[in-house]
């Protein structure tokens, strides 16, 4: 993360002030047009360090937007952002600008994967495989929904299993692991006269207007591209990359849904992606540029 660290303060400290400074700094970084993004990506691919740094910095706000969605899972926001930035860098290393996609449309998967991998490896006393981390997140989301809708503070395993579609035993086991994590209601300093809890130091989770705009633009681009596919192709691509907000599925998992082999699903995916590549080159998709 050398390029990014040259521009903004390091976030290895837990000090809220350091994080606030970082967020203020990246909000001052100007966004770029699709045309400028393409030019910078080409230069970066050819070894231009200045272009690489500018392209990375222009997308740091989006990383924060993604990182906020994973709060309360075992890592502080600063660590989530750092891991997301690593995913952003990985995405740029693999990005092929000549294919015509928006960089952030490509990078979002790598950002999410980097964060989820860190959560499975660093955020818990018991290391979880990545798929189990995803399932635990589903469980915790269901807990919050049930608590809100039914006005209860203790959702049952049965209710959570029904809402998530997960096995009851698995739900129970993952809840046990989850209970090892610090509660937002836990006092910051035990034994001291203070009403402060860990939850008091969590920022407002609502995204700013520009992040909402960027998210909606990304979804609009994806919907526009997917409209050229058959229903089966569209569903396979959606499941494969988690475009419906759910976790990405493996080729085997999708094959089980359709009763097809993993290799057959791979062939359909390859054909669909090639069609999307051609369409993306023909369309002039609006950039994520915020006035």
Secondary structure, DSSP 8 states (H G I E B T S, - for coil): -HHHHTTS----S--HHHHHHHHHHHHTS----HHHHHHHHHHHHTT-HHHHHHHHHHTHHHHHHHHHTTTTSSS-HHHHHHHHHHHHHHHHHH--GGG---HHHHHHHHHHHHHHHHHHHHS-SS---HHHHHHHHHHHHHHHHHHHHHT-SS--HHHHHHHHT--HHHHHHHHHHHTTS--TTSBSSTTSS---BGGGGS---S--HHHHHHHHHHHHHHHHHHTTS-HHHHHHHHHHHTTTSS----HHHHHHHHT--HHHHHHHHHHHHHHHHHHHHHS--------
